[in-house]
């Protein structure tokens, strides 16, 4: 039973949750990984600051990530953004 559970957990970990993100969330994640802060992202995307924060929270929930630095690491590891673009 424990082995079955561990196989299940490992299978879930392999699922790429990136596809669950909306296009707007993907764009915000890309900009975050490229080093833009919330205000800069709002200016670039024409979203208000609160909307960018909401997108970040939604992204973190969907990807099961608890902080911004882990979110950026995820984006870099999954080639979501070009970190040399800035």
N, C-alpha and C positions, 0 to 999 in steps of 0.2 A: 504494500500500500504506500509506503514512504517512497519507494522507487518510482511508482506511478506518478505520485505528486511531483517529485523532482523532475521527471521527464516533462510533465505539464508546465511547470514553472520555466524550465529551459526553453520550451517551445514558445511560450508567451514572450520571453525576453528577445527571441529572434525576430518577432514580428516588428516590422518597421512602421511605426505610428506616424511617420512623416506624411503619409498619404491621407491621414485624417485631417490635416490642417487645411484651412481655406486658403485661397490664393493670397488674400490680404495677410493672413497669419504667416504664410511662407515668406512674403516680402518683408514683413517686420522682423522675422527671425534672421533673414539674410542681412538686413541692415544692422541688427544688433551684433551679429558675428563680425561684421566689417568695422565695428567700433563706434558706431553712432549711438549717442545717448537718446533718451526718450524725447526730449525737446527737438533734437535734430531730426529724428525719425518723423515726428509730427510735421515739421516744416517740409521735409522732403516728400511726404505722402499726402499732405493736405488733410491729414486726420488731426483731430484735437489731441492734446496730451493725454486726456483721460481715455480716449479710444485706444491709443497706443498701449497704455497700461492694461486695458481690458484684453487686448490681443495678446500681450505678454502673459497675462494670467491664464488665458485660455490655452495658449501654446504649452505652458508649463504643465497644466492639468492633462492635456492630451498626450504629452510625451512623458508624463510621470517624472518630471524634473522639479527639484525643489528650490533652486536658486539660479540667478542670472548667469553666474560663471559656468555652471554645469550646462546651461542652455547654450551658451556660446561654444563650449567644448563639443557638445552634441553637433552643432551646426558645422563646425570645422571638421570633425571626424566623419561626417556624412556628406562632405563637399557641398554644403548648401550655399556657401559664400566663398568669394575670393578674398582671402584676408590681406592680400597685397594690393587691393584695389584703391585703398585710401591714401 
